[in-house]
Amino acid sequence: MLAIYESGVNDMTQKAAEIQTKPISVIIVEDFKLTRVGLRCALNANDDINVVAEAEDAVEGLKLIERHRPDVILMDLGLPGMNGIEAMVKCKEMNFDSKIIALTSHDRCEEVIAALTSGASAYCLKDIDPNKLADVVRDVSTGVCWIDPMVAQMTLNSLPKIDNVGILPNKSNTEGRVPLTEREFEVLKHLVSGKSNTEIAKELIVSVHTAKAHVCSILQKMCVNDRVQAAVKAVKEGMV
């Protein structure tokens, strides 16, 4: 009886170890073959990432996503036929836990907002460093959101400025007011730039716990559920 019990415990321990060491599964949806090959080779060079399938259009990509249910999807926005934005909406309708990284050569403000509001957890330009892309895949697979800092800055520069209490221009009443403290506005700027709690803490010379507390307070005050929604709202309403 004891031997059987120990055998069962060992099996469960082994299965738990296998789950912990399972590579992050990725599907690439990109219409240019050369780009697909480059992305696959770059990601598969990492032992903890595995590209399980590739598609050259959204229709094929959605079929593969439904079949494999990957951890992360690299979705090109400029796909023929059904574009990447439309495909991301359909991905979210599937109710899988797959995280989506929007991949594009464009840095238009409207496209950034459209991607993030359609379900993307990250927005990357195609000239991103391969090692950085691997890091983004890892972060996104754990629920972290990321926006290319250059894209974030470009988006911010295209928006109108506001005063330091968070009131939109030309507002004579309290509509649009978000009661953030001066420190929380600093944290929000870093959040929109795609920085993690650890990076924010380093920038502001505070503990990671304090940075996380500021982020949680910001989400609550802005009435949003996560960092992506906070970033999108901040960009759309010109808060930073």
Secondary structure as the mmCIF struct_conf table of DSSP 4:
data_model
#
loop_
_struct_conf.conf_type_id
_struct_conf.id
_struct_conf.beg_label_comp_id
_struct_conf.beg_label_asym_id
_struct_conf.beg_label_seq_id
_struct_conf.end_label_comp_id
_struct_conf.end_label_asym_id
_struct_conf.end_label_seq_id
HELX_RH_AL_P HELX_RH_AL_P1 LEU A 2 THR A 21
HELX_LH_PP_P HELX_LH_PP_P1 LYS A 22 PRO A 23
STRN STRN1 ILE A 24 VAL A 29
BEND BEND1 ASP A 31 ASP A 31
HELX_RH_AL_P HELX_RH_AL_P2 LYS A 33 ASN A 44
TURN_TY1_P TURN_TY1_P1 ALA A 45 ALA A 45
BEND BEND2 ASN A 46 ASN A 46
TURN_TY1_P TURN_TY1_P2 ASP A 47 ASP A 48
STRN STRN2 ILE A 49 ALA A 55
BEND BEND3 GLU A 56 ASP A 57
HELX_RH_AL_P HELX_RH_AL_P3 ALA A 58 HIS A 68
BEND BEND4 ASP A 71 ASP A 71
STRN STRN3 VAL A 72 ASP A 76
BEND BEND5 LEU A 77 GLY A 78
BEND BEND6 PRO A 80 MET A 82
HELX_RH_AL_P HELX_RH_AL_P4 GLY A 84 GLU A 93
TURN_TY1_P TURN_TY1_P3 MET A 94 ASN A 95
STRN STRN4 LYS A 99 THR A 104
BEND BEND7 SER A 105 SER A 105
HELX_RH_AL_P HELX_RH_AL_P5 CYS A 109 THR A 117
TURN_TY1_P TURN_TY1_P4 SER A 118 GLY A 119
STRN STRN5 ALA A 120 LEU A 125
TURN_TY1_P TURN_TY1_P5 LYS A 126 ASP A 127
HELX_RH_AL_P HELX_RH_AL_P6 PRO A 130 SER A 141
TURN_TY1_P TURN_TY1_P6 THR A 142 GLY A 143
STRN STRN6 TRP A 146 ILE A 147
HELX_RH_AL_P HELX_RH_AL_P7 PRO A 149 ASN A 157
TURN_TY1_P TURN_TY1_P7 SER A 158 SER A 158
BEND BEND8 LEU A 159 LEU A 159
HELX_LH_PP_P HELX_LH_PP_P2 PRO A 160 LYS A 161
TURN_TY1_P TURN_TY1_P8 ASN A 164 VAL A 165
TURN_TY1_P TURN_TY1_P9 PRO A 169 ASN A 170
BEND BEND9 ASN A 173 THR A 174
TURN_TY1_P TURN_TY1_P10 GLU A 175 GLY A 176
HELX_RH_AL_P HELX_RH_AL_P8 GLU A 182 VAL A 192
TURN_TY1_P TURN_TY1_P11 SER A 193 GLY A 194
HELX_RH_AL_P HELX_RH_AL_P9 ASN A 197 LEU A 204
TURN_TY1_P TURN_TY1_P12 ILE A 205 ILE A 205
HELX_RH_AL_P HELX_RH_AL_P10 VAL A 208 MET A 222
TURN_TY1_P TURN_TY1_P13 CYS A 223 CYS A 223
BEND BEND10 ASN A 225 ASP A 226
HELX_RH_AL_P HELX_RH_AL_P11 ARG A 227 LYS A 236
TURN_TY1_P TURN_TY1_P14 GLU A 237 GLY A 238
#
